[in-house]
Amino acid sequence: MGIFKIEGGASLKGEITPQGAKNEALQILCAVLLTPEIVTINNIPDIIDINKLITLLGNLGVKIQKNGPGSYTFQSDEVNMGYLETEAFKKEGGSLRGSIMIVGPLLARFGKGYIPKPGGDKIGRRRLDTHFEGFINLGAKFRYNREDHFYGVEAPEGLTGAAMLLDEASVTGTANIVMAAVLAKGITTVYNAACEPYLQQLCKMLNSMGAKITGVGSNLLTIEGVESLGGCEHRILPDMVEIGSWIGLAAMTKSEITIKNVSWDNLGLIPNTFRKLGITLERRGDDIYIPAHTNGYEVKTDIDGSILTIADAPWPGFTPDLLSIVLVIATQAKGDVLIHQKMFESRLFFVDKLIDMGAKIMLCDPHRAVVMGHNFESQLKATTMSSPDIRAGISLLIAALSAKGTSTIQNIEQIDRGYERIDERLRAIGAKIVRE
C-alpha cells in the first residue's frame, strides 16, 4: 500500500490542466463493443479504474493499440464471449463498478451479457435494478445467481424497442439501456433519463457511429434501432470533478491557480456553487482563473438569511462527487454551511478525520453535516489518515495541503483510481507531496 507524505501550509501557484473525464471514459470505452469497426478515443485518463476496464476489454478479445498519451484505438471484431463465464472474469469484473456497462453493448450485439456484482467505492448501497429492468423491458430474460452474486441477461432472438420510465435518473443505468437500445428492433423511449454532459457525449458518439438518438440533453430520449454501427473517433471532455477539486485546492491553500481548458459550457452549476461559498473565480476564455484568497472567503446565506444548504441532485443539479470537496472548503470559510448528501448514505463518514484535524463539523445523520467555518483563524492540524474512497481521498489531500505540519495519507490507491499522476501535477505548482 502506498502513502502520501504532505507538508501543508504553503501557497501554490501556476497552471493545471484537468485530465479526461473518468465517468465519461467508463461509458465510452464500453461502447466500443457495439461495432466490429475501428474506434479511436482521445483524452483517456491514465488512472487505475480506466486501465482496469481497458485490460478487461483486452481479455474479452478487443484489439487495443495505444497511439500516444491518452489516445487508443479499439477494434471489437473478434470478441470472446466465453471469457464471460470464466473465474478470471468473475474476479476482474467484480473489482470495477464501471464494468456493469459492458452488459448493454454485449446484450445488444451478441444476445447475452453477464457480470459479477461490481465493486468500487464503499459509499453505501448502489442498486443495479434500473439497468436490468431496462434490459427486461427490451425483451431480455434476467437471471441472478445469489451464491456467486452473478448477473445475466439473455436475448437470443434480439431486443425489441419499448417505452420505459426509469425509476431513477441513473447515469450508468441510462448509458447501459441506450447502448442496448441502439441495436434493438423498433423505437425505444427512455423517460427520466440521465442527461449529464458525459451521457450526452455517449449519445453524440453513438450517433456518429450511425445510431439514431434524439432528445440528447433532455430527460426524454428516443432511440430508433439500427442494424449495425460503424467506427468513429471521439474526444473525452475534461473531468468536471477534477476541475472542482482544483477550485477547492486553490481556495483552501490561498493559491493563485489557472485551470486550463475546462469546457465551461459543460460545467453547469459548479462555478456558481463555489461562488456561493465566497470563492472568486473568473472565466478567461475556456480557462478558470482563481486569485489567491489572502483574506479568506465568506459564505453567502440564502435570500432570507438562513444557512446556506448545498445538496446534490441529478444533472443539471450539483454533482454528488463534489460534495466532499465542498465540505472541506467550508471548514475554513467565514460562515456556516449545511451539506446534504442525498444519494449515498456512507459518503460523509470521512468527516471524523477532518474533526481530528480541528474542523468544526456536526454530523447530523448519514446524509447531512453542518460545517462551521474557521475563517482561517484556526488552521487545520496535520495528522495520519486513510482514504476511504476516491472523492473523500482527494478531499483529505486538500485538507492536508492546507494544514499546519506534515500529514500522512494511507490507502492512496483509492485516490489513484480517479486522479492521474496527482502528486507529480501538484508538485509542478509548488505542493510539497511525496509518494512512498
C-alpha positions in Angstrom: 0.0 0.0 0.0 1.4 3.4 -0.9 1.2 6.6 1.2 1.5 10.3 0.6 3.6 12.5 2.9 2.3 16.0 2.6 3.9 19.1 4.2 1.0 21.6 4.3 0.5 25.3 4.9 2.2 26.6 1.7 0.5 28.6 -1.1 0.7 27.2 -4.6 0.9 28.9 -7.9 0.7 28.0 -11.6 -1.4 26.3 -14.2 -3.0 22.9 -14.1 -4.8 21.0 -16.9 -7.7 18.7 -16.0 -7.5 15.1 -17.1 -10.1 13.4 -19.3 -13.4 12.7 -17.5 -13.3 9.3 -15.7 -17.1 8.9 -15.7 -17.4 9.6 -19.4 -14.5 7.3 -20.3 -16.1 4.4 -18.5 -19.2 4.7 -20.7 -17.3 5.5 -24.0 -14.9 2.5 -23.6 -17.8 0.1 -23.1 -19.4 1.4 -26.3 -16.5 0.1 -28.5 -18.1 -3.3 -28.1 -21.1 -2.2 -30.2 -19.2 -2.4 -33.5 -16.6 -4.6 -35.3 -15.1 -1.5 -36.8 -12.2 0.7 -35.5 -13.0 3.2 -32.8 -10.4 5.8 -31.7 -10.7 7.6 -28.4 -8.7 10.5 -27.3 -8.1 12.2 -23.9 -8.5 8.9 -21.9 -7.3 9.5 -18.3 -4.4 7.3 -17.2 -6.0 6.1 -13.9 -6.5 2.8 -12.2 -10.2 2.3 -12.9 -9.9 3.2 -16.6 -6.8 1.0 -17.0 -8.7 -1.9 -15.4 -11.5 -1.5 -17.9 -9.1 -1.4 -20.8 -7.5 -4.6 -19.6 -10.9 -6.2 -19.2 -11.7 -5.3 -22.8 -8.4 -6.8 -24.0 -9.2 -10.0 -22.1 -12.6 -10.1 -24.0 -10.7 -10.2 -27.2 -10.9 -6.5 -28.2 -7.8 -5.4 -30.2 -6.2 -2.4 -28.5 -3.5 -0.1 -29.7 -2.1 2.8 -27.8 -1.4 5.7 -30.2 0.1 8.1 -27.6 -0.7 9.6 -24.2 -4.4 9.3 -23.7 -5.1 8.0 -27.2 -6.2 4.5 -28.0 -7.7 2.6 -31.0 -10.1 -0.3 -30.3 -11.5 -3.0 -32.6 -14.1 -5.5 -31.3 -14.2 -7.8 -34.4 -13.3 -11.0 -32.5 -15.0 -10.7 -29.1 -14.5 -13.9 -27.0 -17.9 -14.3 -25.2 -16.6 -17.4 -23.5 -14.4 -15.2 -21.3 -17.6 -14.0 -19.5 -18.1 -17.5 -17.9 -14.5 -17.8 -16.5 -13.4 -17.4 -12.9 -10.9 -14.8 -14.1 -13.8 -12.6 -15.4 -15.7 -13.0 -12.1 -12.7 -11.7 -10.2 -11.8 -9.0 -12.8 -15.3 -7.7 -13.5 -16.1 -7.6 -9.8 -13.3 -5.2 -8.9 -14.7 -2.3 -11.0 -18.2 -0.8 -10.8 -17.9 0.6 -14.4 -17.7 -2.9 -15.8 -21.5 -3.1 -15.4 -21.8 -1.0 -18.7 -20.3 -3.8 -20.8 -23.6 -5.7 -20.4 -25.8 -3.4 -22.6 -23.5 -3.5 -25.6 -22.9 -7.3 -25.3 -26.6 -8.0 -25.0 -27.4 -5.8 -28.0 -24.7 -7.3 -30.3 -24.3 -10.9 -29.1 -27.6 -11.6 -27.4 -26.2 -12.1 -23.9 -24.3 -10.3 -21.2 -23.0 -11.4 -17.8 -21.4 -9.5 -14.9 -20.4 -10.3 -11.3 -21.6 -7.9 -8.6 -19.5 -4.8 -9.3 -17.1 -3.3 -6.7 -15.9 0.3 -6.5 -16.3 2.9 -3.7 -17.7 1.9 -0.4 -20.1 4.8 -0.1 -23.3 2.9 0.5 -25.8 0.8 -1.4 -25.6 1.3 -5.2 -28.5 -0.5 -6.8 -28.5 -2.1 -10.2 -32.2 -2.5 -10.7 -32.5 0.3 -13.2 -30.1 -1.4 -15.5 -31.7 -4.8 -15.5 -35.3 -3.5 -15.5 -34.4 -1.6 -18.7 -33.0 -4.8 -20.3 -36.1 -6.7 -19.3 -38.3 -4.0 -20.9 -36.3 -4.5 -24.2 -37.1 -8.3 -24.1 -34.2 -9.8 -22.3 -34.5 -12.6 -19.8 -32.8 -11.9 -16.4 -31.2 -14.4 -14.0 -29.2 -13.9 -10.8 -27.0 -16.5 -9.1 -27.2 -15.5 -5.4 -24.4 -17.8 -4.4 -21.9 -16.3 -6.8 -23.5 -12.8 -7.0 -23.5 -13.2 -10.7 -26.0 -11.4 -13.0 -27.0 -12.5 -16.5 -29.3 -11.3 -19.3 -30.1 -13.1 -22.5 -32.0 -12.3 -25.7 -31.1 -14.9 -28.3 -33.8 -13.5 -30.7 -32.6 -9.9 -30.3 -34.0 -7.0 -28.4 -37.2 -5.0 -29.2 -37.8 -1.3 -28.6 -40.0 -0.3 -25.8 -41.3 2.7 -23.9 -39.9 2.9 -20.3 -40.0 5.3 -17.4 -36.9 4.8 -15.3 -37.4 4.6 -11.5 -34.3 6.8 -11.0 -32.2 9.0 -13.3 -29.2 6.7 -13.1 -26.3 7.8 -15.3 -24.8 4.3 -15.7 -28.3 2.8 -16.0 -29.3 5.2 -18.7 -26.0 4.6 -20.6 -26.4 0.9 -20.4 -30.0 1.0 -21.7 -29.2 3.4 -24.5 -26.3 1.2 -25.7 -28.6 -1.8 -25.7 -31.4 0.0 -27.5 -29.4 1.4 -30.4 -29.3 -2.1 -32.0 -32.9 -3.1 -30.9 -35.7 -3.5 -33.4 -38.1 -0.6 -33.4 -38.2 2.5 -31.3 -37.3 2.9 -27.6 -38.2 5.9 -25.5 -36.5 6.4 -22.2 -38.1 8.9 -19.8 -36.5 10.2 -16.6 -33.2 9.5 -18.4 -30.0 11.0 -17.0 -28.9 13.9 -19.1 -25.5 15.0 -17.8 -22.8 16.0 -20.3 -21.0 12.7 -20.2 -24.2 10.9 -21.2 -24.7 13.5 -23.9 -21.2 12.7 -25.1 -22.0 9.0 -25.3 -25.2 9.7 -27.3 -23.2 12.0 -29.7 -20.6 9.3 -30.2 -23.2 6.7 -30.9 -24.9 9.0 -33.4 -21.6 9.5 -35.1 -21.4 5.7 -35.4 -24.8 5.5 -37.1 -27.2 5.4 -34.2 -30.4 7.4 -34.3 -30.9 9.0 -30.9 -32.9 12.2 -30.4 -33.6 14.3 -27.3 -29.9 14.3 -26.3 -29.5 16.7 -23.3 -33.1 16.2 -22.1 -34.6 13.6 -19.8 -36.6 12.0 -22.7 -34.5 10.1 -25.1 -35.9 8.5 -28.3 -33.8 5.7 -29.9 -34.6 4.3 -33.3 -32.8 1.0 -33.5 -30.4 0.3 -36.4 -29.0 -3.0 -37.7 -25.3 -2.1 -37.1 -22.9 0.6 -36.1 -19.7 1.8 -37.7 -16.4 3.1 -36.3 -15.6 6.7 -35.2 -13.2 9.0 -33.5 -14.2 10.6 -30.2 -12.6 13.0 -27.7 -13.4 12.8 -24.0 -14.4 16.0 -22.1 -12.2 17.4 -19.2 -13.2 15.9 -15.8 -15.6 18.3 -14.1 -15.0 16.7 -10.7 -11.2 17.2 -11.0 -11.9 20.8 -12.0 -14.0 21.3 -8.9 -11.2 19.7 -6.9 -8.6 22.2 -8.1 -11.0 25.1 -7.3 -11.2 23.8 -3.8 -7.5 23.3 -3.5 -6.9 26.9 -4.6 -9.3 28.3 -2.1 -8.1 26.2 0.9 -4.4 26.9 0.2 -4.9 30.6 -0.7 -3.3 29.9 -4.0 -3.4 31.7 -7.4 -4.2 28.9 -9.9 -5.4 28.8 -13.5 -7.3 25.7 -14.6 -6.8 25.3 -18.3 -9.3 24.1 -21.0 -12.2 23.3 -18.7 -15.1 23.2 -21.2 -17.0 25.9 -19.4 -20.3 25.2 -21.2 -20.4 21.7 -19.6 -19.7 22.8 -16.0 -23.4 23.5 -15.2 -23.9 24.7 -11.5 -20.3 24.0 -10.5 -18.9 27.6 -10.8 -21.9 29.2 -9.1 -21.9 26.7 -6.3 -18.3 27.6 -5.4 -19.2 31.3 -5.7 -21.9 30.8 -3.1 -19.1 29.7 -0.8 -17.4 33.1 -1.4 -14.8 31.8 -3.8 -13.8 34.2 -6.6 -13.3 32.6 -10.0 -13.1 34.2 -13.4 -13.7 32.9 -16.8 -10.8 33.6 -19.1 -11.5 32.1 -22.5 -12.0 28.5 -21.7 -9.9 28.7 -18.5 -10.8 29.3 -14.9 -8.6 31.8 -13.0 -8.7 31.7 -9.2 -6.9 34.5 -7.4 -5.2 33.9 -4.1 -7.8 34.3 -1.3 -5.5 36.0 1.1 -8.4 37.4 3.1 -10.4 34.2 3.0 -13.9 33.7 1.6 -17.3 34.3 3.1 -20.3 32.1 2.6 -23.4 33.7 1.1 -26.6 33.0 3.1 -29.9 32.3 1.4 -32.1 35.3 0.5 -34.0 35.1 3.8 -30.7 34.9 5.8 -31.0 31.2 6.6 -28.0 28.9 6.5 -26.6 28.1 3.0 -27.5 24.5 2.0 -25.6 22.7 -0.7 -27.2 19.5 -1.8 -26.6 17.0 -4.7 -29.1 16.2 -7.4 -29.3 14.6 -10.8 -27.9 16.8 -13.6 -28.4 19.7 -14.1 -28.2 19.7 -10.3 -24.9 19.7 -8.4 -22.9 16.5 -8.8 -22.6 14.3 -5.6 -18.9 13.7 -6.5 -18.1 17.3 -5.4 -19.9 17.4 -2.1 -16.8 16.1 -0.3 -14.8 18.9 -1.7 -17.4 21.5 -0.8 -17.4 20.1 2.8 -13.7 20.5 3.1 -13.7 24.1 1.7 -16.4 25.0 4.1 -14.2 24.2 7.1 -12.2 27.4 6.5 -15.0 29.6 5.2 -16.4 32.5 7.1 -19.9 31.3 7.9 -21.8 28.0 8.2 -22.9 25.5 5.6 -25.3 22.6 5.6 -24.1 19.8 3.4 -26.9 17.4 2.2 -25.7 14.3 0.5 -28.9 12.7 -0.7 -27.6 9.9 -2.9 -25.2 7.8 -0.8 -25.6 7.0 2.9 -21.9 6.4 3.7 -20.2 9.2 1.9 -20.0 11.7 4.8 -18.4 9.3 7.2 -14.9 10.6 6.4 -15.7 13.8 8.4 -14.3 12.3 11.6 -10.8 12.6 10.0 -11.4 16.3 9.4 -12.7 16.7 13.0 -9.4 15.1 14.2 -7.6 17.9 12.2 -9.6 20.6 14.1 -12.5 21.2 11.8 -15.9 22.1 13.4 -18.4 19.7 11.8 -21.6 18.3 13.2 -22.7 15.1 11.5 -26.5 15.2 11.8 -27.2 11.8 10.2 -25.7 9.7 7.4 -26.8 12.3 4.8 -26.3 15.7 6.4 -23.5 17.6 8.1 -23.3 21.2 9.3 -19.9 22.8 8.9 -19.0 25.8 11.0 -16.2 27.6 9.2 -13.0 28.8 10.9 -12.4 31.7 8.6 -8.7 30.6 8.7 -8.5 31.8 12.3 -7.6 28.3 13.3 -5.6 26.3 10.9 -6.2 22.6 10.4 -3.6 20.3 12.0 -1.6 17.6 10.3 -2.5 14.0 11.0 -2.3 10.5 9.7 -5.4 9.3 7.9 -6.6 6.7 5.4 -8.5 7.3 2.1 -11.9 5.5 2.2 -13.0 6.4 -1.4 -11.8 8.5 -4.4 -13.6 11.7 -3.5 -13.1 11.6 0.2 -9.4 10.8 -0.6 -8.9 14.0 -2.7 -10.8 16.0 0.0 -8.4 14.8 2.7 -5.5 15.5 0.4 -6.7 19.1 0.0 -7.1 19.4 3.8 -3.6 18.1 4.3 -2.1 20.6 1.9 -3.8 23.4 3.8 -2.9 22.1 7.3 0.0 23.0 9.5 2.6 20.3 9.7 3.2 17.0 7.8 0.3 14.7 7.2 0.3 11.1 6.0 -2.5 9.7 3.8 -2.7 5.9 3.6 -4.5 3.8 1.0 -3.7 6.3 -1.7 -4.7 3.7 -4.4 -8.2 5.0 -3.8 -7.0 8.4 -5.0 -5.1 6.9 -7.9 -8.3 5.3 -9.1 -9.7 8.7 -10.1 -6.8 11.2 -10.3 -3.9 10.9 -12.9 -0.3 11.4 -11.5 -1.8 13.7 -8.9 1.5 14.0 -6.9 3.5 15.0 -10.0 0.9 17.5 -11.1 0.7 19.1 -7.6 4.5 19.3 -7.3 4.5 21.2 -10.6 2.6 24.1 -8.9 4.6 24.0 -5.7 3.0 21.4 -3.5 5.2 19.5 -1.1 4.0 16.0 -1.6 5.9 12.7 -1.7 4.7 9.3 -2.7 6.2 6.4 -0.7 
